[in-house]
């Protein structure tokens, strides 16, 4: 199990990025949230190692067809036992 905090920059707001990220989270059984923050999108994601890697790769490629990820950061965090769902905020 791993827990990552991902910040995604580029054309990621107003293009369905959060919706597609939520669908990816459901596909890979990821818990956490995605939300718009100023000029980037913040993703708090926790799941099994390989599932989280695949989820992260898909997000970085551009979760929505209209999005364009120009830059991203990934910060590893401690496991949070309170994460039970994936929300769009």
C-alpha angles and dihedrals in degrees: 000000000000135000122206134181109210128191114195123196131189131055094346104125125078092013103090094264095138093047093051091044090054091051090051090050090054091048093052097035093243121167125209134058147282124215143162115253119184103297100348143050123249121209125189105192133176129175148111112322099251094039091051091049092052092045092050092048091052092048092049091051087058118278094219126045091237095049128096119199109206100169140001142179129207123202120186114226138187117274111270112210090193094069106101104148141026115245136189109221 
